[in-house]
Amino acid sequence: MDPHLRDLRYFVAVAEELHFTNAAQRLHIAQPTLSRQIRQLERQLDVVLFDRNQRSVALTVAGKELLDGARKILELWENTNASLQEAGEVLRVGIQSALGRGLLNELESASGHRLALHAASWTDGSSGLAGRQADLALVWLPLPDPNRYRWQVLRSEPRWVLLPETHPLADRDRIEFSDIADEIFVALPAEAGAVRDFWVGNDARHGRQARIGAEATTPEDRLEAVSLGLGVCLLAENNVPMYRWPGLAARPVAGLPPCELAVAWRADDSRPTILEFAARATEGGFAGRPAALAG
């Protein structure tokens, strides 16, 4: 079996960083996953690509040879893909939840482009942009590595808290963040980085970190964790209807900055169709519709 483009991207990231953890962070994947993929690539090619020890990672002779070829292959693919997109092919849009699939037709109508959905994991704060599985993405800010991306804010809205109906604060119409800051929270996976921090309210904690009781990688995981009393979690206001569940309550939170939904793209992607999409999506009335993304 021949290597995939993804395998070559993973290899190039490790070869350039010479550090598996740093490369995994750059790719927005878990470090054990990256190590496993590199080992699989070495088995496929029947060569050793890296000399590894507890202190350092270095390219072997075979690794240096592959790096040159892999960069050329990836550059050729990116140029070819850009030409296809300019010729009217499908634009790939990253969304961080299966709940967001219904948005595709609305975005397609608003933008005037043919679109395909890339369902991204909550471990990937870039929704497929970092790994180039998506050309554009619908994301809640902040983005990881913001210098690598450009974005257009579609709307801003308050954050709410999801908690059990039996919680002492559930009978309030509105809850101050200071009253729940010391609660245990259900968080996004650690790989989500700055996005995880935002959805546990670290931006309003003045340096104090949230207490994490559980992690959720899907909306279903989040519902189950809160239902079991493993913690409370923050939601975007427009996503609250997606989390209606027996025994749970959602309340608006005061004392938190609002969340911002944006359409984002890579800073090195200068195709006119990308900027046109962002402009038309904004003008097309999408800014008022529920997103059903992480958060």
Contacts in CASP RR format, 6 or more apart in sequence:
PFRMAT RR
TARGET T0000
AUTHOR 0000-0000-0000
METHOD contacts of the structure
MODEL  1
MDPHLRDLRYFVAVAEELHFTNAAQRLHIAQPTLSRQIRQLERQLDVVLF
DRNQRSVALTVAGKELLDGARKILELWENTNASLQEAGEVLRVGIQSALG
RGLLNELESASGHRLALHAASWTDGSSGLAGRQADLALVWLPLPDPNRYR
WQVLRSEPRWVLLPETHPLADRDRIEFSDIADEIFVALPAEAGAVRDFWV
GNDARHGRQARIGAEATTPEDRLEAVSLGLGVCLLAENNVPMYRWPGLAA
RPVAGLPPCELAVAWRADDSRPTILEFAARATEGGFAGRPAALAG
1 44 0 8 1.000
2 44 0 8 1.000
3 41 0 8 1.000
3 44 0 8 1.000
3 45 0 8 1.000
5 73 0 8 1.000
5 74 0 8 1.000
5 77 0 8 1.000
6 37 0 8 1.000
6 131 0 8 1.000
7 37 0 8 1.000
7 40 0 8 1.000
7 41 0 8 1.000
7 44 0 8 1.000
8 70 0 8 1.000
8 73 0 8 1.000
8 74 0 8 1.000
9 27 0 8 1.000
9 74 0 8 1.000
9 131 0 8 1.000
9 132 0 8 1.000
10 23 0 8 1.000
10 27 0 8 1.000
10 34 0 8 1.000
10 37 0 8 1.000
10 38 0 8 1.000
10 41 0 8 1.000
11 38 0 8 1.000
11 41 0 8 1.000
11 49 0 8 1.000
11 66 0 8 1.000
11 67 0 8 1.000
11 70 0 8 1.000
12 67 0 8 1.000
12 70 0 8 1.000
12 71 0 8 1.000
12 74 0 8 1.000
13 23 0 8 1.000
13 26 0 8 1.000
13 27 0 8 1.000
13 34 0 8 1.000
14 20 0 8 1.000
14 23 0 8 1.000
14 34 0 8 1.000
14 38 0 8 1.000
14 50 0 8 1.000
14 57 0 8 1.000
15 49 0 8 1.000
15 50 0 8 1.000
15 59 0 8 1.000
15 63 0 8 1.000
15 67 0 8 1.000
15 70 0 8 1.000
16 23 0 8 1.000
17 23 0 8 1.000
17 26 0 8 1.000
18 56 0 8 1.000
18 57 0 8 1.000
18 58 0 8 1.000
18 59 0 8 1.000
19 57 0 8 1.000
20 31 0 8 1.000
20 34 0 8 1.000
20 35 0 8 1.000
20 38 0 8 1.000
20 57 0 8 1.000
21 31 0 8 1.000
23 34 0 8 1.000
24 30 0 8 1.000
24 31 0 8 1.000
24 33 0 8 1.000
24 34 0 8 1.000
26 130 0 8 1.000
26 145 0 8 1.000
27 34 0 8 1.000
27 130 0 8 1.000
27 131 0 8 1.000
28 123 0 8 1.000
28 124 0 8 1.000
28 125 0 8 1.000
28 126 0 8 1.000
28 128 0 8 1.000
28 130 0 8 1.000
28 131 0 8 1.000
28 144 0 8 1.000
28 191 0 8 1.000
29 123 0 8 1.000
29 124 0 8 1.000
29 191 0 8 1.000
30 123 0 8 1.000
30 191 0 8 1.000
38 49 0 8 1.000
38 50 0 8 1.000
41 49 0 8 1.000
42 48 0 8 1.000
42 49 0 8 1.000
45 62 0 8 1.000
45 66 0 8 1.000
47 60 0 8 1.000
47 62 0 8 1.000
47 63 0 8 1.000
47 66 0 8 1.000
48 60 0 8 1.000
48 62 0 8 1.000
49 59 0 8 1.000
49 60 0 8 1.000
49 62 0 8 1.000
49 63 0 8 1.000
49 66 0 8 1.000
50 57 0 8 1.000
50 58 0 8 1.000
50 59 0 8 1.000
50 60 0 8 1.000
50 63 0 8 1.000
51 57 0 8 1.000
51 58 0 8 1.000
51 59 0 8 1.000
51 60 0 8 1.000
59 67 0 8 1.000
78 132 0 8 1.000
82 269 0 8 1.000
82 271 0 8 1.000
85 91 0 8 1.000
85 135 0 8 1.000
85 271 0 8 1.000
85 273 0 8 1.000
86 271 0 8 1.000
86 272 0 8 1.000
86 273 0 8 1.000
88 113 0 8 1.000
88 114 0 8 1.000
88 273 0 8 1.000
89 114 0 8 1.000
90 113 0 8 1.000
90 114 0 8 1.000
90 115 0 8 1.000
90 116 0 8 1.000
91 111 0 8 1.000
91 113 0 8 1.000
91 114 0 8 1.000
91 115 0 8 1.000
91 116 0 8 1.000
91 135 0 8 1.000
91 136 0 8 1.000
91 273 0 8 1.000
91 274 0 8 1.000
91 277 0 8 1.000
92 115 0 8 1.000
92 116 0 8 1.000
92 117 0 8 1.000
92 118 0 8 1.000
92 133 0 8 1.000
92 134 0 8 1.000
92 135 0 8 1.000
92 136 0 8 1.000
93 104 0 8 1.000
93 107 0 8 1.000
93 115 0 8 1.000
93 116 0 8 1.000
93 117 0 8 1.000
93 118 0 8 1.000
93 134 0 8 1.000
93 135 0 8 1.000
93 136 0 8 1.000
93 137 0 8 1.000
93 138 0 8 1.000
94 117 0 8 1.000
94 118 0 8 1.000
94 119 0 8 1.000
94 120 0 8 1.000
94 127 0 8 1.000
94 128 0 8 1.000
94 129 0 8 1.000
94 133 0 8 1.000
94 134 0 8 1.000
94 136 0 8 1.000
94 137 0 8 1.000
94 138 0 8 1.000
95 101 0 8 1.000
95 103 0 8 1.000
95 117 0 8 1.000
95 118 0 8 1.000
95 119 0 8 1.000
95 120 0 8 1.000
95 127 0 8 1.000
95 137 0 8 1.000
95 138 0 8 1.000
95 293 0 8 1.000
96 119 0 8 1.000
96 120 0 8 1.000
96 121 0 8 1.000
96 122 0 8 1.000
96 124 0 8 1.000
96 125 0 8 1.000
96 127 0 8 1.000
96 138 0 8 1.000
96 139 0 8 1.000
96 293 0 8 1.000
96 294 0 8 1.000
97 119 0 8 1.000
97 122 0 8 1.000
97 218 0 8 1.000
97 219 0 8 1.000
97 292 0 8 1.000
97 293 0 8 1.000
97 294 0 8 1.000
98 119 0 8 1.000
99 219 0 8 1.000
99 242 0 8 1.000
99 292 0 8 1.000
99 293 0 8 1.000
100 117 0 8 1.000
100 291 0 8 1.000
100 292 0 8 1.000
100 293 0 8 1.000
101 117 0 8 1.000
101 119 0 8 1.000
103 138 0 8 1.000
103 286 0 8 1.000
103 289 0 8 1.000
103 291 0 8 1.000
103 292 0 8 1.000
104 115 0 8 1.000
104 116 0 8 1.000
104 117 0 8 1.000
106 286 0 8 1.000
106 289 0 8 1.000
107 115 0 8 1.000
107 281 0 8 1.000
107 286 0 8 1.000
108 114 0 8 1.000
108 115 0 8 1.000
110 280 0 8 1.000
110 281 0 8 1.000
110 283 0 8 1.000
110 284 0 8 1.000
110 285 0 8 1.000
110 286 0 8 1.000
111 276 0 8 1.000
111 277 0 8 1.000
111 280 0 8 1.000
111 281 0 8 1.000
112 280 0 8 1.000
113 273 0 8 1.000
113 276 0 8 1.000
113 277 0 8 1.000
118 127 0 8 1.000
118 128 0 8 1.000
118 133 0 8 1.000
118 134 0 8 1.000
118 137 0 8 1.000
120 126 0 8 1.000
120 127 0 8 1.000
120 128 0 8 1.000
120 133 0 8 1.000
120 134 0 8 1.000
120 137 0 8 1.000
121 217 0 8 1.000
122 188 0 8 1.000
122 189 0 8 1.000
122 192 0 8 1.000
122 216 0 8 1.000
122 217 0 8 1.000
122 218 0 8 1.000
122 294 0 8 1.000
123 188 0 8 1.000
123 189 0 8 1.000
123 191 0 8 1.000
123 192 0 8 1.000
123 217 0 8 1.000
124 130 0 8 1.000
124 191 0 8 1.000
124 192 0 8 1.000
125 139 0 8 1.000
125 143 0 8 1.000
125 144 0 8 1.000
125 192 0 8 1.000
125 193 0 8 1.000
125 195 0 8 1.000
126 137 0 8 1.000
126 139 0 8 1.000
126 143 0 8 1.000
126 144 0 8 1.000
126 145 0 8 1.000
126 149 0 8 1.000
126 264 0 8 1.000
127 134 0 8 1.000
127 137 0 8 1.000
127 138 0 8 1.000
127 139 0 8 1.000
127 264 0 8 1.000
128 134 0 8 1.000
128 137 0 8 1.000
129 136 0 8 1.000
129 137 0 8 1.000
129 148 0 8 1.000
129 149 0 8 1.000
129 264 0 8 1.000
129 265 0 8 1.000
129 266 0 8 1.000
130 144 0 8 1.000
130 145 0 8 1.000
130 148 0 8 1.000
132 266 0 8 1.000
135 265 0 8 1.000
135 269 0 8 1.000
135 274 0 8 1.000
136 263 0 8 1.000
136 264 0 8 1.000
136 265 0 8 1.000
136 274 0 8 1.000
136 277 0 8 1.000
136 278 0 8 1.000
137 263 0 8 1.000
137 264 0 8 1.000
137 265 0 8 1.000
138 154 0 8 1.000
138 261 0 8 1.000
138 262 0 8 1.000
138 263 0 8 1.000
138 264 0 8 1.000
138 291 0 8 1.000
138 293 0 8 1.000
139 151 0 8 1.000
139 195 0 8 1.000
139 261 0 8 1.000
139 262 0 8 1.000
139 263 0 8 1.000
139 264 0 8 1.000
139 293 0 8 1.000
140 195 0 8 1.000
140 198 0 8 1.000
140 199 0 8 1.000
140 236 0 8 1.000
140 259 0 8 1.000
140 260 0 8 1.000
140 261 0 8 1.000
140 262 0 8 1.000
140 291 0 8 1.000
140 293 0 8 1.000
140 294 0 8 1.000
140 295 0 8 1.000
141 151 0 8 1.000
141 153 0 8 1.000
141 198 0 8 1.000
141 259 0 8 1.000
141 260 0 8 1.000
141 261 0 8 1.000
141 262 0 8 1.000
142 194 0 8 1.000
142 195 0 8 1.000
142 198 0 8 1.000
143 149 0 8 1.000
143 151 0 8 1.000
143 194 0 8 1.000
143 195 0 8 1.000
143 262 0 8 1.000
143 264 0 8 1.000
144 192 0 8 1.000
144 193 0 8 1.000
144 194 0 8 1.000
144 195 0 8 1.000
147 267 0 8 1.000
148 266 0 8 1.000
148 267 0 8 1.000
148 268 0 8 1.000
149 264 0 8 1.000
149 265 0 8 1.000
149 266 0 8 1.000
149 267 0 8 1.000
150 264 0 8 1.000
150 265 0 8 1.000
150 266 0 8 1.000
150 267 0 8 1.000
151 262 0 8 1.000
151 263 0 8 1.000
151 264 0 8 1.000
151 265 0 8 1.000
151 278 0 8 1.000
152 262 0 8 1.000
152 263 0 8 1.000
152 264 0 8 1.000
152 278 0 8 1.000
152 279 0 8 1.000
152 281 0 8 1.000
152 282 0 8 1.000
153 260 0 8 1.000
153 261 0 8 1.000
153 262 0 8 1.000
154 261 0 8 1.000
154 262 0 8 1.000
154 263 0 8 1.000
154 281 0 8 1.000
154 282 0 8 1.000
154 286 0 8 1.000
154 287 0 8 1.000
154 288 0 8 1.000
155 260 0 8 1.000
155 261 0 8 1.000
155 287 0 8 1.000
155 288 0 8 1.000
156 258 0 8 1.000
156 259 0 8 1.000
156 260 0 8 1.000
156 261 0 8 1.000
157 236 0 8 1.000
157 237 0 8 1.000
157 238 0 8 1.000
157 258 0 8 1.000
157 259 0 8 1.000
157 261 0 8 1.000
158 237 0 8 1.000
158 252 0 8 1.000
158 253 0 8 1.000
158 256 0 8 1.000
158 258 0 8 1.000
158 259 0 8 1.000
159 201 0 8 1.000
159 234 0 8 1.000
159 235 0 8 1.000
159 236 0 8 1.000
159 237 0 8 1.000
159 252 0 8 1.000
159 253 0 8 1.000
159 256 0 8 1.000
159 258 0 8 1.000
159 259 0 8 1.000
160 234 0 8 1.000
160 235 0 8 1.000
160 236 0 8 1.000
160 237 0 8 1.000
160 240 0 8 1.000
160 250 0 8 1.000
160 251 0 8 1.000
160 252 0 8 1.000
160 253 0 8 1.000
161 175 0 8 1.000
161 180 0 8 1.000
161 232 0 8 1.000
161 233 0 8 1.000
161 234 0 8 1.000
161 235 0 8 1.000
161 250 0 8 1.000
161 251 0 8 1.000
161 253 0 8 1.000
162 222 0 8 1.000
162 226 0 8 1.000
162 232 0 8 1.000
162 233 0 8 1.000
162 234 0 8 1.000
162 235 0 8 1.000
162 240 0 8 1.000
162 243 0 8 1.000
162 248 0 8 1.000
162 249 0 8 1.000
162 250 0 8 1.000
163 169 0 8 1.000
163 170 0 8 1.000
163 180 0 8 1.000
163 226 0 8 1.000
163 231 0 8 1.000
163 232 0 8 1.000
163 248 0 8 1.000
163 249 0 8 1.000
163 250 0 8 1.000
163 251 0 8 1.000
164 170 0 8 1.000
164 226 0 8 1.000
164 227 0 8 1.000
164 229 0 8 1.000
164 247 0 8 1.000
164 248 0 8 1.000
164 249 0 8 1.000
165 247 0 8 1.000
165 248 0 8 1.000
165 249 0 8 1.000
166 247 0 8 1.000
167 232 0 8 1.000
167 249 0 8 1.000
169 175 0 8 1.000
169 179 0 8 1.000
169 180 0 8 1.000
169 251 0 8 1.000
170 249 0 8 1.000
170 251 0 8 1.000
172 251 0 8 1.000
173 251 0 8 1.000
173 252 0 8 1.000
174 251 0 8 1.000
174 252 0 8 1.000
174 253 0 8 1.000
174 254 0 8 1.000
175 251 0 8 1.000
175 252 0 8 1.000
175 253 0 8 1.000
175 254 0 8 1.000
176 253 0 8 1.000
176 254 0 8 1.000
176 255 0 8 1.000
177 201 0 8 1.000
177 204 0 8 1.000
177 253 0 8 1.000
177 254 0 8 1.000
177 255 0 8 1.000
177 256 0 8 1.000
178 255 0 8 1.000
180 232 0 8 1.000
180 253 0 8 1.000
181 204 0 8 1.000
181 205 0 8 1.000
181 208 0 8 1.000
181 210 0 8 1.000
182 211 0 8 1.000
183 211 0 8 1.000
183 231 0 8 1.000
183 232 0 8 1.000
184 211 0 8 1.000
184 212 0 8 1.000
184 213 0 8 1.000
184 230 0 8 1.000
184 231 0 8 1.000
184 232 0 8 1.000
185 200 0 8 1.000
185 210 0 8 1.000
185 211 0 8 1.000
185 212 0 8 1.000
185 213 0 8 1.000
185 231 0 8 1.000
185 232 0 8 1.000
185 233 0 8 1.000
185 234 0 8 1.000
186 212 0 8 1.000
186 213 0 8 1.000
186 214 0 8 1.000
186 215 0 8 1.000
186 216 0 8 1.000
186 222 0 8 1.000
186 225 0 8 1.000
186 226 0 8 1.000
186 230 0 8 1.000
186 231 0 8 1.000
186 232 0 8 1.000
186 233 0 8 1.000
187 196 0 8 1.000
187 199 0 8 1.000
187 200 0 8 1.000
187 210 0 8 1.000
187 212 0 8 1.000
187 213 0 8 1.000
187 214 0 8 1.000
187 215 0 8 1.000
187 216 0 8 1.000
187 233 0 8 1.000
188 195 0 8 1.000
188 196 0 8 1.000
188 199 0 8 1.000
188 215 0 8 1.000
188 216 0 8 1.000
188 217 0 8 1.000
188 294 0 8 1.000
189 196 0 8 1.000
189 215 0 8 1.000
189 216 0 8 1.000
189 217 0 8 1.000
190 196 0 8 1.000
190 215 0 8 1.000
192 294 0 8 1.000
195 294 0 8 1.000
197 203 0 8 1.000
198 259 0 8 1.000
199 233 0 8 1.000
199 234 0 8 1.000
199 294 0 8 1.000
199 295 0 8 1.000
200 210 0 8 1.000
200 212 0 8 1.000
200 233 0 8 1.000
200 234 0 8 1.000
201 210 0 8 1.000
201 234 0 8 1.000
201 256 0 8 1.000
202 209 0 8 1.000
202 210 0 8 1.000
203 256 0 8 1.000
203 257 0 8 1.000
204 255 0 8 1.000
204 256 0 8 1.000
204 257 0 8 1.000
213 225 0 8 1.000
213 230 0 8 1.000
213 231 0 8 1.000
214 225 0 8 1.000
214 230 0 8 1.000
214 231 0 8 1.000
215 221 0 8 1.000
216 222 0 8 1.000
216 225 0 8 1.000
216 233 0 8 1.000
219 242 0 8 1.000
219 243 0 8 1.000
222 233 0 8 1.000
222 243 0 8 1.000
223 243 0 8 1.000
223 245 0 8 1.000
223 248 0 8 1.000
225 231 0 8 1.000
225 233 0 8 1.000
226 232 0 8 1.000
226 233 0 8 1.000
226 248 0 8 1.000
227 245 0 8 1.000
227 247 0 8 1.000
227 248 0 8 1.000
234 253 0 8 1.000
234 256 0 8 1.000
234 295 0 8 1.000
235 243 0 8 1.000
235 250 0 8 1.000
235 295 0 8 1.000
236 259 0 8 1.000
236 261 0 8 1.000
236 291 0 8 1.000
236 293 0 8 1.000
236 295 0 8 1.000
237 252 0 8 1.000
238 288 0 8 1.000
238 289 0 8 1.000
238 290 0 8 1.000
238 291 0 8 1.000
239 290 0 8 1.000
239 291 0 8 1.000
239 292 0 8 1.000
239 293 0 8 1.000
239 295 0 8 1.000
240 250 0 8 1.000
241 290 0 8 1.000
242 290 0 8 1.000
242 292 0 8 1.000
243 250 0 8 1.000
244 250 0 8 1.000
259 295 0 8 1.000
261 287 0 8 1.000
261 291 0 8 1.000
261 293 0 8 1.000
263 277 0 8 1.000
263 278 0 8 1.000
263 281 0 8 1.000
263 282 0 8 1.000
265 274 0 8 1.000
265 278 0 8 1.000
END
